Amino acid sequence: MAALPPTAIIGIVGAGAMGAGIAQVAAQSGHEVLLYDAFDGAAAKGKAGIVAALGKLTAKSKLTPEDATAISDRITICTELTQLAPAALIIEAIVEKLEIKHDLFRRLEDIVGPECILSSNTSSLSLTALASVLKNPARMVGMHFFNPAPIMALVEVVKGLATAEAVAQTITDTAAAWGKSPVLCKSTPGFIVNRVARPFYAEGMRLAQEGAATIATIDAVLREAGQFRMGPFELTDMIGHDVNFAVTRSVHAAYFNDPRFLPSLLQQDLVDAGWLGRKSGRGFYDYGADAVKPEAQTAAPCPAPTALDVLGDLGPASALADLAAKAGMTLARMGGAGMIDLHGVTIALTDGRSASERAAQLGINDLVVFDLALDWCTAKRIAIAAAGQCSAMGLDRAIGFFQALGLSVSVFADVPGLAVMRTIAMLANEAADTVYQGVASAADIDIAMTKGVNYPLGPLAWAERIGLDRVLTVLDNLARTYGEDRYRASAHLRRLVFAKGRFHD
């Protein structure tokens, strides 16, 4: 089967922000759209919002007035569910309650034709469970858009246990025809994005609980390393802690309390306090009229070293040697275990051990570990941590080195894995298990994370850039240090390391 033709009528149930956004997408793609909402006046309000959005596009010369009118005219407000009978595809975007959706789909199945595809925009409910009440569950598929639907490119096409392959393919092709980037996945808790993204929030909150650095500092390090548009605390403040915490709890429960998805007590406290983020005026940050957002902790200027020795292969930190040379430092290359000797302190990319443990094992007192960056030439900030044995002079020398390369430096407590490395390793690990369990392909997972949460690089692609063996080492060191199943490495990742394989062929 191919994409539904533009002549196919699309029915939308639910005219809130998401439903109205999907209706706009379908109408802009040339379809006649039937918009229904069970609440009086909601469909009319939803269409009015679409008209206003089209007006903004017209004002920006992205649409002609004639095209905007034609799109609006293709959307018909329905006051009765039975008016959706001509639809070739129904997209449900109502409240996330299984029993209410069950009632809706039972009624729809008796209204629409036998060839009509029934789909849900659910972000958390099982498609298999949703389809269980249908006489023909093969026609049920997930079509999970991301908000705002007219702007966000990603659509997760979710197959329940009974979903027909042809139905899933039709919806995949239709989403592509609508200008979206569809990814195909099985119906498992969180699908792709809400599952794979969990460690981004969880590790940030755990770092805060461990006293690694201030909230603002952790946000700044993750944001200014180049991989993430926002830090975990400012992002969850924007999402709303009630929403984000509920999704985390749902995924945790759905995976039978797997510790990898353990919710944060820090976030529970915010929810209990009613500090839900921007919408309540307070979350991790204060959004009151007179509030001033705290600044990241940044080390004071320190003298730059004049010479250094590069000891072996620096791996994903190799660019530091060239940057040091450009900064005027004298550089010598020698054999070694992938570290930099600044003639007074040794610095090394974190491998998931604390700096203190690593220093003790190496027999080096003056050791400082540093975090990962996506691109050392464009990164703006780096986190470092000194071993407990390290002298103040040694720490200052390490700070001065990174400052000479143009980086702001945030000194963390000596937590294993620091912030970026630890977060990326966990994201890649969860993505690896998602592949291993047959939920989605490696390519679709990386597309989902770049299109759905705006990562410049998917977690599996970044893991390959870092080196899968290095990611595995970080995870194994974290698991040993914490003694927790939370950091267990995916069997798929471990197998690829042994076989010298890759996620992407």
SELUM-937500 format. One record per residue (C-alpha): residue number from 1; residue in one letter; x, y, z. Coordinates in nm, 4 decimals. Layout:
REM SELUM-937500
- k/r/east/north/up
- NUM/a/X/Y/Z
...
This chain:
REM SELUM-937500
- k/r/east/north/up
- 1/m/0.0000/0.0000/0.0000
- 2/a/0.1107/0.3572/-0.0691
- 3/a/0.0300/0.6828/0.1058
- 4/l/-0.3332/0.7828/0.1298
- 5/p/-0.4125/1.0053/-0.1707
- 6/p/-0.5001/1.3724/-0.1151
- 7/t/-0.8591/1.2821/-0.2000
- 8/a/-0.8800/1.0682/0.1143
- 9/i/-1.0806/1.2268/0.3943
- 10/i/-0.9077/1.2530/0.7325
- 11/g/-1.1059/1.2502/1.0576
- 12/i/-0.9595/1.4066/1.3713
- 13/v/-1.1111/1.3352/1.7121
- 14/g/-0.9979/1.5877/1.9707
- 15/a/-0.9543/1.9543/1.8817
- 16/g/-0.7060/2.0592/2.1486
- 17/a/-0.3597/2.1886/2.0632
- 18/m/-0.2415/1.8512/1.9327
- 19/g/-0.5577/1.7529/1.7455
- 20/a/-0.5909/2.0957/1.5858
- 21/g/-0.2244/2.0876/1.4889
- 22/i/-0.2652/1.7494/1.3194
- 23/a/-0.5774/1.8771/1.1400
- 24/q/-0.3711/2.1689/1.0085
- 25/v/-0.0995/1.9341/0.8846
- 26/a/-0.3505/1.7152/0.6990
- 27/a/-0.5345/2.0119/0.5482
- 28/q/-0.2093/2.1735/0.4351
- 29/s/-0.1319/1.8447/0.2592
- 30/g/-0.4505/1.8767/0.0538
- 31/h/-0.6912/1.6566/0.2494
- 32/e/-1.0472/1.7307/0.3449
- 33/v/-1.0485/1.7175/0.7263
- 34/l/-1.3401/1.6425/0.9565
- 35/l/-1.2695/1.7880/1.3005
- 36/y/-1.4706/1.6603/1.5974
- 37/d/-1.4543/1.7171/1.9711
- 38/a/-1.7013/1.5888/2.2301
- 39/f/-1.6989/1.9190/2.4185
- 40/d/-1.9325/2.1882/2.2891
- 41/g/-1.7490/2.4600/2.1028
- 42/a/-1.4090/2.2888/2.1231
- 43/a/-1.3939/2.2016/1.7532
- 44/a/-1.4833/2.5570/1.6543
- 45/k/-1.2179/2.6887/1.8926
- 46/g/-0.9667/2.4435/1.7455
- 47/k/-1.0400/2.5625/1.3930
- 48/a/-1.0144/2.9250/1.5015
- 49/g/-0.6679/2.8468/1.6338
- 50/i/-0.5752/2.6928/1.2981
- 51/v/-0.6995/3.0014/1.1136
- 52/a/-0.4901/3.2199/1.3424
- 53/a/-0.1822/3.0019/1.2814
- 54/l/-0.2364/3.0220/0.9058
- 55/g/-0.2685/3.3991/0.9401
- 56/k/0.0752/3.4140/1.1018
- 57/l/0.2205/3.2106/0.8161
- 58/t/0.0596/3.4506/0.5696
- 59/a/0.2028/3.7499/0.7548
- 60/k/0.5485/3.5928/0.7233
- 61/s/0.4910/3.5323/0.3482
- 62/k/0.5105/3.1560/0.4002
- 63/l/0.1569/3.1172/0.2616
- 64/t/-0.0477/3.3252/0.0236
- 65/p/-0.3821/3.4507/0.1549
- 66/e/-0.5528/3.2346/-0.1070
- 67/d/-0.3741/2.9203/0.0083
- 68/a/-0.4532/2.9971/0.3726
- 69/t/-0.8214/3.0319/0.2893
- 70/a/-0.8207/2.7096/0.0880
- 71/i/-0.6586/2.5188/0.3768
- 72/s/-0.9091/2.6564/0.6243
- 73/d/-1.2001/2.5724/0.3926
- 74/r/-1.0869/2.2106/0.3812
- 75/i/-1.1509/2.1755/0.7556
- 76/t/-1.5119/2.0987/0.8476
- 77/i/-1.6342/2.1200/1.2066
- 78/c/-1.8382/1.8154/1.3093
- 79/t/-2.0882/1.8145/1.5937
- 80/e/-2.1653/1.4427/1.5841
- 81/l/-1.9227/1.1493/1.5760
- 82/t/-2.1302/0.9900/1.3019
- 83/q/-2.0233/1.2700/1.0658
- 84/l/-1.6795/1.1028/1.0490
- 85/a/-1.8247/0.8094/0.8519
- 86/p/-1.6596/0.9046/0.5171
- 87/a/-1.3065/0.9154/0.6646
- 88/a/-1.0307/0.6916/0.5280
- 89/l/-0.8180/0.7603/0.8349
- 90/i/-0.9184/0.8616/1.1864
- 91/i/-0.6547/1.0139/1.4155
- 92/e/-0.7550/1.0231/1.7821
- 93/a/-0.6008/1.2923/2.0027
- 94/i/-0.8076/1.2887/2.3205
- 95/v/-0.7336/1.2409/2.6904
- 96/e/-0.4785/0.9706/2.7807
- 97/k/-0.7222/0.7345/2.9517
- 98/l/-0.7537/0.3826/2.8173
- 99/e/-1.1208/0.3317/2.9018
- 100/i/-1.2252/0.6570/2.7307
- 101/k/-1.0259/0.5711/2.4178
- 102/h/-1.1744/0.2198/2.4205
- 103/d/-1.5249/0.3613/2.4195
- 104/l/-1.4364/0.5962/2.1331
- 105/f/-1.2843/0.3277/1.9108
- 106/r/-1.5730/0.0883/1.9716
- 107/r/-1.8112/0.3570/1.8499
- 108/l/-1.5900/0.4563/1.5572
- 109/e/-1.5610/0.0997/1.4320
- 110/d/-1.9397/0.0891/1.3925
- 111/i/-1.9440/0.4256/1.2110
- 112/v/-1.6593/0.4147/0.9574
- 113/g/-1.6107/0.1827/0.6629
- 114/p/-1.4216/-0.1465/0.6874
- 115/e/-1.1155/-0.0045/0.5069
- 116/c/-1.0822/0.2985/0.7359
- 117/i/-0.7593/0.3024/0.9373
- 118/l/-0.8004/0.3849/1.3054
- 119/s/-0.5017/0.5532/1.4657
- 120/s/-0.4130/0.7040/1.8003
- 121/n/-0.1802/0.9899/1.8842
- 122/t/-0.1183/0.8362/2.2282
- 123/s/0.2249/0.8992/2.3738
- 124/s/0.2088/0.6390/2.6487
- 125/l/-0.0672/0.3804/2.6080
- 126/s/-0.0214/0.0382/2.4526
- 127/l/-0.1473/0.0157/2.0939
- 128/t/-0.2070/-0.3544/2.1540
- 129/a/-0.4338/-0.2683/2.4477
- 130/l/-0.6114/0.0043/2.2490
- 131/a/-0.6844/-0.2368/1.9639
- 132/s/-0.8055/-0.5159/2.1914
- 133/v/-1.1663/-0.3900/2.1877
- 134/l/-1.1917/-0.3815/1.8076
- 135/k/-1.3540/-0.6465/1.5943
- 136/n/-1.0691/-0.5925/1.3483
- 137/p/-0.7607/-0.4923/1.5548
- 138/a/-0.5413/-0.5147/1.2445
- 139/r/-0.6648/-0.1689/1.1384
- 140/m/-0.5323/0.0023/1.4544
- 141/v/-0.1957/0.1824/1.4461
- 142/g/-0.0209/0.4547/1.6431
- 143/m/0.0488/0.7878/1.4755
- 144/h/0.2322/0.9807/1.7451
- 145/f/0.2997/1.3417/1.6482
- 146/f/0.5138/1.5777/1.8539
- 147/n/0.3961/1.9167/1.9712
- 148/p/0.3537/2.1532/1.7906
- 149/a/0.2478/1.9139/1.5150
- 150/p/0.2735/2.1633/1.2237
- 151/i/0.6371/2.2360/1.3140
- 152/m/0.7852/1.9179/1.4599
- 153/a/0.8992/1.6762/1.1918
- 154/l/0.8841/1.3466/1.3796
- 155/v/0.5963/1.1003/1.3690
- 156/e/0.6331/0.7699/1.5534
- 157/v/0.4343/0.5041/1.3657
- 158/v/0.3579/0.2453/1.6320
- 159/k/0.2597/-0.1142/1.5592
- 160/g/0.0500/-0.3043/1.8099
- 161/l/0.0664/-0.6814/1.8236
- 162/a/-0.2225/-0.7140/1.5773
- 163/t/-0.1440/-0.4180/1.3486
- 164/a/-0.1315/-0.5224/0.9834
- 165/e/0.2011/-0.4545/0.8131
- 166/a/0.0181/-0.2900/0.5224
- 167/v/-0.1587/-0.0524/0.7607
- 168/a/0.1679/0.0506/0.9282
- 169/q/0.3281/0.1031/0.5882
- 170/t/0.0378/0.3158/0.4656
- 171/i/0.0630/0.5413/0.7699
- 172/t/0.4422/0.5621/0.7330
- 173/d/0.4056/0.6633/0.3689
- 174/t/0.1249/0.9062/0.4510
- 175/a/0.3280/1.0790/0.7201
- 176/a/0.6159/1.1143/0.4740
- 177/a/0.3771/1.2567/0.2117
- 178/w/0.2708/1.5137/0.4725
- 179/g/0.6313/1.6311/0.4975
- 180/k/0.7083/1.4478/0.8204
- 181/s/0.9933/1.2167/0.9179
- 182/p/0.8223/0.8896/1.0174
- 183/v/0.9930/0.6188/1.2218
- 184/l/0.8499/0.2726/1.2736
- 185/c/0.8452/0.1033/1.6130
- 186/k/0.6713/-0.1666/1.8108
- 187/s/0.4292/-0.0773/2.0864
- 188/t/0.6448/-0.0873/2.3981
- 189/p/0.6385/0.1590/2.6895
- 190/g/0.7612/0.5006/2.5800
- 191/f/0.7890/0.3937/2.2141
- 192/i/1.1238/0.5446/2.1010
- 193/v/1.1641/0.9036/2.2196
- 194/n/0.9979/0.8822/2.5603
- 195/r/1.1982/0.5697/2.6361
- 196/v/1.5416/0.6632/2.5028
- 197/a/1.5266/1.0201/2.6398
- 198/r/1.4642/0.9124/3.0019
- 199/p/1.8362/0.9118/3.0995
- 200/f/1.8740/1.2736/2.9906
- 201/y/1.6462/1.3840/3.2720
- 202/a/1.7374/1.1069/3.5147
- 203/e/2.1149/1.1517/3.5084
- 204/g/2.0918/1.5289/3.5392
- 205/m/1.8715/1.4951/3.8463
- 206/r/2.0954/1.2282/3.9932
- 207/l/2.3992/1.4523/3.9487
- 208/a/2.2158/1.7270/4.1352
- 209/q/2.1235/1.4871/4.4165
- 210/e/2.4871/1.3816/4.4430
- 211/g/2.5983/1.7432/4.4776
- 212/a/2.7998/1.7345/4.1558
- 213/a/2.7293/2.1012/4.0857
- 214/t/2.4463/2.3522/4.1019
- 215/i/2.1339/2.3110/3.8886
- 216/a/2.2346/2.6021/3.6649
- 217/t/2.5868/2.4644/3.6249
- 218/i/2.4728/2.1163/3.5201
- 219/d/2.2325/2.2725/3.2698
- 220/a/2.5065/2.4945/3.1294
- 221/v/2.7577/2.2104/3.0905
- 222/l/2.5130/1.9862/2.9058
- 223/r/2.3891/2.2722/2.6891
- 224/e/2.7228/2.4330/2.6092
- 225/a/2.8965/2.1072/2.5173
- 226/g/2.7012/2.1325/2.1921
- 227/q/2.4761/1.8258/2.2044
- 228/f/2.1647/1.9533/2.3795
- 229/r/1.9627/2.2674/2.3089
- 230/m/1.8565/2.2882/2.6723
- 231/g/1.9752/2.1396/2.9994
- 232/p/1.7573/1.8816/3.1768
- 233/f/1.6326/2.1217/3.4443
- 234/e/1.5300/2.4059/3.2157
- 235/l/1.3717/2.1540/2.9779
- 236/t/1.1630/1.9821/3.2443
- 237/d/1.0604/2.3240/3.3749
- 238/m/0.9315/2.3991/3.0250
- 239/i/0.7590/2.0606/2.9806
- 240/g/0.5992/2.0735/3.3246
- 241/h/0.7061/1.8493/3.6102
- 242/d/0.3631/1.6974/3.6495
- 243/v/0.3773/1.5808/3.2849
- 244/n/0.7431/1.4734/3.2814
- 245/f/0.7233/1.2963/3.6176
- 246/a/0.4041/1.1156/3.5144
- 247/v/0.5700/0.9853/3.1972
- 248/t/0.8750/0.8697/3.3938
- 249/r/0.6573/0.6901/3.6475
- 250/s/0.4501/0.5349/3.3693
- 251/v/0.7570/0.4016/3.1867
- 252/h/0.9114/0.2795/3.5147
- 253/a/0.5933/0.0922/3.6086
- 254/a/0.5432/-0.0453/3.2580
- 255/y/0.8914/-0.1992/3.2669
- 256/f/0.8107/-0.3641/3.6013
- 257/n/1.0176/-0.1162/3.8044
- 258/d/1.3382/-0.1555/3.6055
- 259/p/1.5926/0.0657/3.7918
- 260/r/1.7071/0.2167/3.4623
- 261/f/1.3827/0.4176/3.4632
- 262/l/1.3721/0.5011/3.8343
- 263/p/1.1948/0.8356/3.8947
- 264/s/1.3752/1.1103/4.0835
- 265/l/1.2868/1.2058/4.4412
- 266/l/1.4054/1.5546/4.3493
- 267/q/1.1323/1.5843/4.0866
- 268/q/0.8721/1.4236/4.3117
- 269/d/0.9360/1.6971/4.5689
- 270/l/0.8692/1.9629/4.3037
- 271/v/0.5432/1.7971/4.2024
- 272/d/0.4360/1.7593/4.5661
- 273/a/0.5109/2.1280/4.6236
- 274/g/0.3153/2.2340/4.3144
- 275/w/0.6341/2.3725/4.1616
- 276/l/0.5543/2.2502/3.8122
- 277/g/0.7875/2.4748/3.6169
- 278/r/0.7144/2.7713/3.3932
- 279/k/0.3374/2.7209/3.4002
- 280/s/0.3228/2.7511/3.7813
- 281/g/0.5906/3.0193/3.8080
- 282/r/0.8414/2.7970/3.9806
- 283/g/1.0214/2.4687/3.9220
- 284/f/1.3934/2.4118/3.9397
- 285/y/1.4107/2.7835/3.8597
- 286/d/1.2014/3.0750/3.9829
- 287/y/0.9998/3.2437/3.7052
- 288/g/0.8544/3.5228/3.9171
- 289/a/0.8503/3.8777/3.7840
- 290/d/1.1543/3.9780/3.9907
- 291/a/1.3400/3.6468/3.9671
- 292/v/1.6948/3.6383/3.8332
- 293/k/1.8088/3.3099/3.6810
- 294/p/2.1215/3.1878/3.8612
- 295/e/2.4422/3.1744/3.6623
- 296/a/2.6554/2.8668/3.6145
- 297/q/2.9544/2.8297/3.8439
- 298/t/3.2590/2.9250/3.6395
- 299/a/3.6200/2.8997/3.7508
- 300/a/3.8168/3.2221/3.7903
- 301/p/4.0961/3.2853/3.5357
- 302/c/4.4105/3.0786/3.5892
- 303/p/4.7497/3.0916/3.4142
- 304/a/4.7782/2.8823/3.1012
- 305/p/5.0516/2.6181/3.0803
- 306/t/5.3186/2.6826/2.8191
- 307/a/5.3936/2.3198/2.7287
- 308/l/5.2315/1.9783/2.7375
- 309/d/5.2946/1.6169/2.6452
- 310/v/5.0258/1.4176/2.4645
- 311/l/5.0504/1.0637/2.5970
- 312/g/4.9031/0.8271/2.3391
- 313/d/4.5714/0.8425/2.1562
- 314/l/4.3252/1.0918/2.3052
- 315/g/4.0309/0.9385/2.1189
- 316/p/3.7318/1.1764/2.1097
- 317/a/3.9468/1.4431/2.2768
- 318/s/4.2143/1.4369/2.0036
- 319/a/4.1245/1.7880/1.8878
- 320/l/4.2574/1.9264/2.2176
- 321/a/4.6157/1.8779/2.1007
- 322/d/4.5637/2.0870/1.7873
- 323/l/4.3781/2.3545/1.9821
- 324/a/4.6609/2.3702/2.2342
- 325/a/4.9149/2.4141/1.9549
- 326/k/4.7044/2.6931/1.8031
- 327/a/4.6933/2.8570/2.1472
- 328/g/5.0745/2.8748/2.1412
- 329/m/5.1621/2.5864/2.3705
- 330/t/5.4674/2.3726/2.2967
- 331/l/5.3514/2.0183/2.2315
- 332/a/5.5317/1.6845/2.2370
- 333/r/5.3730/1.3507/2.1479
- 334/m/5.4706/1.0379/2.3372
- 335/g/5.3356/0.6919/2.3997
- 336/g/5.0898/0.6396/2.6790
- 337/a/4.7364/0.5681/2.7894
- 338/g/4.5539/0.8556/2.6229
- 339/m/4.6167/1.1423/2.8633
- 340/i/4.7765/1.4879/2.8627
- 341/d/5.0669/1.5792/3.0903
- 342/l/5.0579/1.9511/3.1647
- 343/h/5.3899/1.9329/3.3548
- 344/g/5.2385/1.9583/3.6976
- 345/v/4.9056/1.7823/3.6498
- 346/t/4.7766/1.5009/3.4298
- 347/i/4.4365/1.5408/3.2652
- 348/a/4.2264/1.2649/3.1102
- 349/l/3.8858/1.2245/2.9511
- 350/t/3.6494/1.0664/3.2033
- 351/d/3.6033/0.6909/3.1712
- 352/g/3.3275/0.6537/3.4308
- 353/r/3.5611/0.6250/3.7287
- 354/s/3.5985/0.9028/3.9814
- 355/a/3.9179/1.1024/3.9466
- 356/s/4.0198/0.9873/4.2948
- 357/e/3.9883/0.6184/4.2079
- 358/r/4.1711/0.6630/3.8811
- 359/a/4.4525/0.8585/4.0465
- 360/a/4.4962/0.5903/4.3111
- 361/q/4.5081/0.3142/4.0489
- 362/l/4.7558/0.5057/3.8313
- 363/g/4.9711/0.6197/4.1231
- 364/i/4.9306/0.9842/4.0161
- 365/n/4.8219/1.2323/4.2811
- 366/d/4.7732/1.5345/4.0554
- 367/l/4.5008/1.4044/3.8234
- 368/v/4.2040/1.5923/3.6791
- 369/v/3.9385/1.4313/3.4596
- 370/f/3.7383/1.6273/3.2043
- 371/d/3.4037/1.5797/3.0337
- 372/l/3.3073/1.5119/2.6740
- 373/a/3.2128/1.7675/2.4076
- 374/l/3.0377/1.7149/2.0766
- 375/d/3.2820/1.9412/1.8911
- 376/w/3.5790/2.0858/2.0755
- 377/c/3.6046/2.3702/1.8236
- 378/t/3.2545/2.4982/1.8965
- 379/a/3.2004/2.3891/2.2588
- 380/k/3.1787/2.6771/2.5048
- 381/r/3.2075/2.5070/2.8431
- 382/i/3.3693/2.2012/2.9966
- 383/a/3.3224/2.0270/3.3303
- 384/i/3.6270/1.8960/3.5144
- 385/a/3.6799/1.7164/3.8450
- 386/a/3.9989/1.6832/4.0478
- 387/a/4.1078/1.3790/4.2420
- 388/g/4.0914/1.4199/4.6167
- 389/q/4.4710/1.3770/4.6136
- 390/c/4.5204/1.6596/4.3620
- 391/s/4.6919/1.9798/4.4718
- 392/a/4.5275/2.3199/4.4307
- 393/m/4.8122/2.4147/4.1962
- 394/g/4.7421/2.1116/3.9795
- 395/l/4.3710/2.1966/3.9539
- 396/d/4.4537/2.5578/3.8632
- 397/r/4.6873/2.4394/3.5877
- 398/a/4.4097/2.2219/3.4405
- 399/i/4.1651/2.5111/3.4580
- 400/g/4.4119/2.7419/3.2859
- 401/f/4.4667/2.4898/3.0069
- 402/f/4.0987/2.4722/2.9103
- 403/q/4.0529/2.8469/2.9505
- 404/a/4.3408/2.9035/2.7068
- 405/l/4.1424/2.6994/2.4529
- 406/g/3.8498/2.9396/2.4881
- 407/l/3.6351/2.7266/2.7200
- 408/s/3.4547/2.8306/3.0346
- 409/v/3.5382/2.5803/3.3068
- 410/s/3.2991/2.4446/3.5678
- 411/v/3.4603/2.2459/3.8485
- 412/f/3.2397/1.9543/3.9552
- 413/a/3.2591/1.7440/4.2655
- 414/d/3.4403/1.4186/4.1918
- 415/v/3.1401/1.2260/4.0578
- 416/p/3.2038/0.9319/3.8215
- 417/g/3.1347/1.0005/3.4561
- 418/l/3.0765/1.3752/3.5010
- 419/a/2.7746/1.5093/3.3052
- 420/v/2.7956/1.4808/2.9253
- 421/m/2.9837/1.1500/2.9073
- 422/r/2.7582/0.9870/3.1649
- 423/t/2.4407/1.1131/2.9988
- 424/i/2.5413/1.0154/2.6456
- 425/a/2.6564/0.6706/2.7583
- 426/m/2.3177/0.6102/2.9197
- 427/l/2.1236/0.7429/2.6206
- 428/a/2.3246/0.5214/2.3865
- 429/n/2.2786/0.2239/2.6170
- 430/e/1.9011/0.2635/2.6237
- 431/a/1.8973/0.3094/2.2471
- 432/a/2.1080/-0.0066/2.2093
- 433/d/1.8566/-0.2077/2.4111
- 434/t/1.5731/-0.0605/2.2036
- 435/v/1.7429/-0.2022/1.8944
- 436/y/1.8267/-0.5305/2.0693
- 437/q/1.4656/-0.5883/2.1682
- 438/g/1.3440/-0.5318/1.8127
- 439/v/1.1478/-0.2170/1.8974
- 440/a/1.3038/-0.0035/1.6240
- 441/s/1.6055/0.0082/1.3947
- 442/a/1.9226/0.1970/1.4819
- 443/a/1.8577/0.4370/1.1932
- 444/d/1.5012/0.5100/1.3063
- 445/i/1.6115/0.5630/1.6663
- 446/d/1.8698/0.8222/1.5672
- 447/i/1.6155/0.9915/1.3362
- 448/a/1.3629/0.9965/1.6198
- 449/m/1.6058/1.1603/1.8606
- 450/t/1.7275/1.4215/1.6124
- 451/k/1.3809/1.5080/1.4802
- 452/g/1.1832/1.4580/1.8027
- 453/v/1.4094/1.6218/2.0612
- 454/n/1.6412/1.8205/1.8338
- 455/y/1.9684/1.6420/1.9097
- 456/p/2.2256/1.7384/1.6433
- 457/l/2.3461/1.3774/1.6469
- 458/g/2.1573/1.0624/1.7424
- 459/p/2.2798/0.8776/2.0546
- 460/l/2.3890/0.5697/1.8584
- 461/a/2.5789/0.7784/1.6042
- 462/w/2.7491/0.9686/1.8844
- 463/a/2.8367/0.6432/2.0597
- 464/e/3.0098/0.5332/1.7410
- 465/r/3.1936/0.8639/1.7255
- 466/i/3.3099/0.8248/2.0870
- 467/g/3.3924/0.4571/2.0320
- 468/l/3.1645/0.1755/2.1434
- 469/d/3.4397/0.0234/2.3559
- 470/r/3.4800/0.3539/2.5406
- 471/v/3.1036/0.3790/2.6023
- 472/l/3.1012/0.0228/2.7358
- 473/t/3.3938/0.1019/2.9672
- 474/v/3.2106/0.4055/3.1057
- 475/l/2.8966/0.2013/3.1721
- 476/d/3.0874/-0.0849/3.3329
- 477/n/3.2757/0.1566/3.5580
- 478/l/2.9519/0.3302/3.6598
- 479/a/2.7849/-0.0053/3.7308
- 480/r/3.0793/-0.1200/3.9443
- 481/t/3.1037/0.2099/4.1321
- 482/y/2.7343/0.2364/4.2149
- 483/g/2.6697/-0.1354/4.2403
- 484/e/2.3376/-0.0806/4.0646
- 485/d/2.1558/-0.2543/3.7817
- 486/r/2.0662/0.0947/3.6577
- 487/y/2.3991/0.1135/3.4729
- 488/r/2.4070/-0.2388/3.3309
- 489/a/2.5363/-0.2367/2.9757
- 490/s/2.3135/-0.3575/2.6947
- 491/a/2.4019/-0.7060/2.5751
- 492/h/2.3796/-0.5689/2.2208
- 493/l/2.6395/-0.2997/2.2924
- 494/r/2.8702/-0.5524/2.4589
- 495/r/2.8379/-0.7928/2.1664
- 496/l/2.9170/-0.5202/1.9129
- 497/v/3.2301/-0.4257/2.1068
- 498/f/3.3540/-0.7857/2.1090
- 499/a/3.2735/-0.8247/1.7376
- 500/k/3.4194/-0.4808/1.6506
- 501/g/3.0836/-0.3964/1.4955
- 502/r/2.8713/-0.0844/1.4637
- 503/f/2.5077/0.0122/1.5091
- 504/h/2.5008/0.1659/1.1608
- 505/d/2.6360/-0.0341/0.8689
